[in-house]
Every structure is written in structure tokens, then in C-alpha cells.
């Protein structure tokens, strides 16, 4: 579940702004399964097959793992949305461009939403789907044993299966494509815990993003300081970002 809070939610901006023109100041994310995850799993399993027979001492069943950890991907999404102080309309346009670049098809019922900016519920459902779909993009997933992601601090590489080399080649290409569309995404083999702002329960499938509670305040200070510096009545959040 992904929720974006804007300047109106904190009663810090002009109440006359249209919904799509409001600058996003905070993102809160709690991990859930993406809509259409069955299609993703069927695709990955068809590509990877059964890695090897399940024997005593191994898991009762193999799971679907992320090569680039799920938490890193959502953090890269947050870095673009919040740090650039995108408006809701900009968020929608950017996420739409990323899903199209990755050739991710919306769920059927989402195709019925003509303009997600017409209501907050429609917007929330659409951006939640887009973020989850990018995080669980099939070309970054593999089925079977892996090296483990260290609660999001390490790349999780396929290992131990007869087809692990082919799996690794596939997900490396997927990671490169993700990086192309998420420039802030880290593909480092390992990143220190203190640089990784997401907590994890046991296993890759249980990760939850820890919201940065002070981020909206820092963003607000940046906004107001820049406005004071610019003295430009037409200036809006994000104008100075590269």
C-alpha cells in the first residue's frame, strides 16, 4: 500500500490548488502483493522451471525472489517523487512512463479509470498499483534458491540450481533496465545498513518500508526557503530541481 501526502494534507499550502498541482511531501509505503502477481509468477516459473528437487533439509517449496531487493526499488521511487517534490500530476505521468517502458500492463479494472486525477481514491489505487508492479517486475524476479538479500542490503543472486547461470543472466538484464528508468536505484552488491532506510521481517516476501517521519518537514523548509530566496510569485516547488 502506497500513500502520498501533499502540502494540502499538512495544511501548509494554498487550499485553492487543484488536486494534481499539489506538491508531494511524504510517501508512506507498506508492502503488499501486487495486483496480477499470479501472472508474474507464472511468467517467471515458465522461464526458470523447477530449480532442483526438494530434498530433506531444504524448504518445502521454493519462493520467488527479487534480484535487486524490493526495498531498494521502492526507495528509488521515493527518492524521485519526494526529493524532487513532484506534484501529483507529475507523479502520475512519471509512474505511467516507467510502467510503459517496462511493458507492464495495468490490471483490467485499472484500464477503466480514465483519469486518476479526478478523485483521490482513483489516484491512490493507480499509484499503489504502479509502484507495486515496478517493485515486482517479472524481469527482476527469479524462482528458486538465492544468496539472500540481507534485509535489502545485498543483491540476491540465483544460486545452487542447475539453471542458476541462465537465471542470473536474465535478471542482470532486468536490473539494467530498472536502473535506466530509476536513476537513483542502487545496484551495488552491498550497501551498509545505515544507508538503507527500510526494515524487514523474516524473508524477502515480508519487507515493509519504514516511512521517513521528518521528510515532509525538511521538504517544507526547502520549499519556503526557496520561495523566500526567489521572491518570484510564479515559483512553484520543484522548479529548481535538475
C-alpha positions in Angstrom: 0.0 0.0 0.0 1.4 3.4 -1.0 0.0 6.7 0.1 1.3 10.1 -0.9 0.7 13.1 1.3 0.8 16.6 -0.2 1.0 20.2 1.1 -2.7 20.3 1.5 -2.7 17.3 3.8 -0.4 19.2 6.1 -2.4 22.4 5.6 0.8 24.1 4.6 -0.1 25.3 1.1 -2.8 27.2 -0.7 -6.2 25.5 -0.4 -7.0 26.8 -3.8 -4.6 24.4 -5.6 -6.1 21.8 -7.9 -5.5 18.2 -6.7 -3.0 17.5 -9.5 -1.0 20.6 -8.7 -0.2 19.9 -5.1 3.4 19.1 -4.2 4.0 15.7 -2.6 5.9 16.0 0.7 5.8 12.5 2.1 5.4 8.9 0.9 4.3 6.1 3.2 4.6 2.5 1.9 3.6 -0.8 3.4 4.4 -3.8 1.2 1.6 -5.9 -0.1 1.4 -8.3 -3.1 0.9 -6.6 -6.4 -2.3 -6.9 -8.4 -1.8 -9.6 -11.0 1.1 -11.3 -9.1 -0.1 -14.7 -10.4 0.7 -13.6 -14.0 4.2 -12.5 -12.9 4.8 -15.8 -11.0 3.6 -17.9 -14.0 5.9 -16.0 -16.3 9.0 -16.4 -14.0 8.3 -20.0 -13.3 7.9 -20.7 -17.0 11.3 -19.1 -17.7 13.1 -20.7 -14.7 11.4 -24.0 -14.3 11.8 -26.1 -11.2 15.4 -25.3 -9.9 16.0 -28.7 -8.4 14.1 -31.4 -6.5 13.1 -30.5 -2.9 15.1 -32.7 -0.5 15.3 -33.1 3.2 16.7 -30.1 4.9 15.6 -27.7 2.2 12.5 -25.5 2.0 9.2 -27.3 1.4 8.8 -25.1 -1.7 10.9 -22.6 -3.5 9.9 -18.9 -3.5 10.1 -16.0 -5.9 13.0 -13.7 -5.1 14.0 -10.2 -6.2 17.5 -9.9 -7.7 17.5 -6.2 -6.9 15.8 -6.1 -3.4 12.2 -4.8 -3.3 13.1 -2.2 -0.7 15.8 -0.6 -2.9 13.3 -0.2 -5.7 10.7 1.5 -3.6 13.4 3.7 -2.1 14.5 4.7 -5.6 10.8 5.6 -6.4 10.5 7.6 -3.3 13.8 9.5 -4.0 12.4 10.7 -7.3 8.9 11.6 -6.1 9.7 13.2 -2.7 13.1 14.7 -3.2 12.0 16.3 -6.5 8.8 17.4 -4.8 6.7 16.3 -7.7 3.1 17.4 -8.0 0.5 14.6 -8.1 0.1 15.1 -11.8 3.9 14.7 -12.3 3.9 11.6 -10.2 1.2 10.1 -12.3 2.9 11.0 -15.6 6.3 9.7 -14.3 5.0 6.3 -13.0 3.0 5.9 -16.2 6.1 6.4 -18.3 8.1 3.9 -16.2 5.4 1.1 -16.4 5.2 1.6 -20.1 8.9 1.5 -20.5 9.0 -1.8 -18.6 6.0 -3.0 -20.7 3.8 -3.6 -17.6 0.2 -3.9 -18.5 -2.3 -2.4 -16.0 -4.9 -4.7 -14.4 -8.2 -4.8 -16.3 -10.2 -2.8 -13.8 -7.5 -0.1 -13.8 -8.0 0.4 -17.5 -11.5 1.6 -16.7 -10.1 4.6 -14.8 -9.9 7.3 -17.5 -8.2 10.0 -15.3 -6.9 9.0 -11.9 -6.6 12.8 -11.0 -10.4 13.1 -10.9 -10.5 11.7 -7.3 -8.1 10.8 -4.6 -9.3 7.2 -4.3 -8.7 6.7 -8.0 -5.3 8.3 -7.8 -4.3 6.2 -4.7 -5.3 2.9 -6.3 -3.4 3.7 -9.5 -0.1 4.8 -7.9 -0.3 1.9 -5.5 -0.6 -0.5 -8.4 2.2 1.2 -10.4 4.7 1.2 -7.5 4.0 -2.5 -6.6 4.2 -3.5 -10.3 7.5 -1.9 -10.7 8.9 -3.4 -7.5 7.7 -6.9 -8.5 8.6 -6.5 -12.2 9.0 -10.0 -13.6 12.4 -9.5 -15.2 13.9 -8.8 -11.8 12.4 -11.9 -10.2 13.7 -15.5 -10.1 12.3 -18.7 -8.8 14.4 -20.9 -6.6 17.4 -20.7 -4.2 19.3 -17.4 -3.9 22.2 -16.0 -1.9 19.9 -13.9 0.2 19.4 -10.1 0.2 20.5 -9.3 3.8 17.3 -7.4 4.6 17.7 -5.4 1.4 21.4 -4.6 1.8 22.6 -7.1 -0.7 21.9 -8.2 -4.3 20.1 -11.6 -4.1 21.7 -13.8 -6.8 20.3 -17.1 -8.1 22.5 -19.9 -6.7 22.5 -23.7 -6.4 20.1 -24.5 -9.1 21.0 -26.2 -12.4 19.8 -23.2 -14.3 21.1 -20.5 -12.0 23.6 -19.1 -14.6 20.7 -18.5 -17.1 18.6 -17.0 -14.3 21.4 -14.7 -13.4 21.9 -13.5 -17.0 18.2 -12.8 -17.3 17.8 -10.8 -14.0 21.0 -8.8 -14.7 19.5 -7.6 -17.9 16.3 -6.8 -15.9 18.3 -4.8 -13.3 20.0 -2.8 -16.0 16.5 -1.9 -17.5 15.3 -0.9 -14.0 18.3 1.3 -13.5 17.7 3.0 -16.8 14.2 4.0 -15.6 15.0 4.5 -11.9 18.3 6.5 -12.0 18.5 6.6 -8.1 18.4 2.8 -7.9 21.5 1.2 -6.3 22.8 -1.9 -8.0 25.8 -2.2 -5.6 26.4 -5.7 -4.4 26.2 -4.5 -0.8 25.1 -1.2 0.9 25.6 -0.5 4.6 22.5 -0.9 6.9 22.7 2.8 7.8 22.2 3.8 4.2 19.2 1.5 3.8 16.1 3.1 5.4 13.8 0.1 5.2 13.1 -2.6 7.8 12.5 -6.3 7.1 10.8 -9.2 8.7 12.0 -12.7 8.1 12.2 -13.5 4.4 12.1 -11.5 1.2 8.4 -11.6 1.0 7.8 -9.7 4.2 9.6 -6.4 3.8 8.0 -3.2 4.9 9.1 0.3 4.1 9.7 2.5 7.2 8.4 6.0 6.4 10.8 8.9 7.0 8.8 10.8 9.6 10.7 14.1 9.2 10.9 14.2 5.4 7.8 16.3 4.9 9.2 18.9 7.3 12.5 19.0 5.6 10.8 19.3 2.2 8.6 22.1 3.6 11.6 24.1 4.8 13.2 23.7 1.4 10.1 24.9 -0.3 9.6 28.0 1.9 13.3 28.9 1.9 13.5 28.7 -1.9 10.4 30.8 -2.2 11.9 33.5 0.1 15.1 33.4 -1.9 13.4 33.6 -5.3 10.9 36.3 -4.5 9.0 35.1 -7.6 5.2 34.9 -7.2 5.1 32.3 -10.0 7.7 30.0 -8.4 6.5 26.5 -7.5 8.0 23.5 -5.7 10.4 21.6 -8.0 11.3 24.5 -10.3 14.9 24.4 -9.1 15.4 20.7 -9.3 17.6 19.3 -12.1 
